[in-house]
Amino acid sequence: MELREKGQPAFIPYITVGDPSLEVTAALVLEFERAGADIIEFGVPFSDPLADGTANQEAALRALKHNVSLHDVVALVKTLRARTQIPLVLFTYFNPVLAYGLEQLASDAADAGVDGILCVDLPPEEAEEYKRCFDAKGICTIFLVAPTSTPERIELICRHSTG
């Protein structure tokens, strides 16, 4: 809200968690915060990151070689909360969320201090249970707007997104 009132954009760096390691990811969060980041977007490693560009796809594959999972991402958020309160948003695909379990992830993520989740391949029309679980735990749900989105679609996405 403060940035919107000032007419300023947010600085939201993206980090693939676990590339090159969980320790380096944690250090990067703290450095980005010192550099003025407003929010940190945590890329959850996934085997088929089709919505990502080449650099993010390769980073996800490197993290997967270190066996970094969504459980590790949530645990890292929990560890970081002892050192920072910068908003942390998970950037993920629905498959890891579904495999974790919606209610379990909502509970664990809330306990860890996750602020929001952007599930890139889940449209709001198919997200009723997802939203119910995360809204109940106070975790923001974020949906994507494409450059080709119509004004009506943008309005629908805005109605379903929180935070």
C-alpha angles and dihedrals in degrees: 000000000000092000093048090051090051092045091239129138121236121249104227113171119196121223125183102224112239098019106148092351143325090253093055090046090055091048091049091054091056092045093049089050090052088048091057105265114167098199133004119222112210114207108215108217111248132174096228107036095169096160091056130086123244096270093053092043091054092046090052091051091050091051091048089054085062089051093244110171138179087265089059091049092053091046090051091053089052091051092047093052089074088063107029144022096198109138111265120200124188116225107202149139124251096247095069089044092051092045090051091047123250098243094040093050092046090052096043094043092050091048090050095049102252108165101197147350128222108197101191099197099043115092117208091244089066098038105083097116092037091053092045092055097045097038089053089058096044095250115143117240116215126194127189128248114208124214086246095052114127120231088254092053092047089053090051092049092048091051091054098041121085136193 
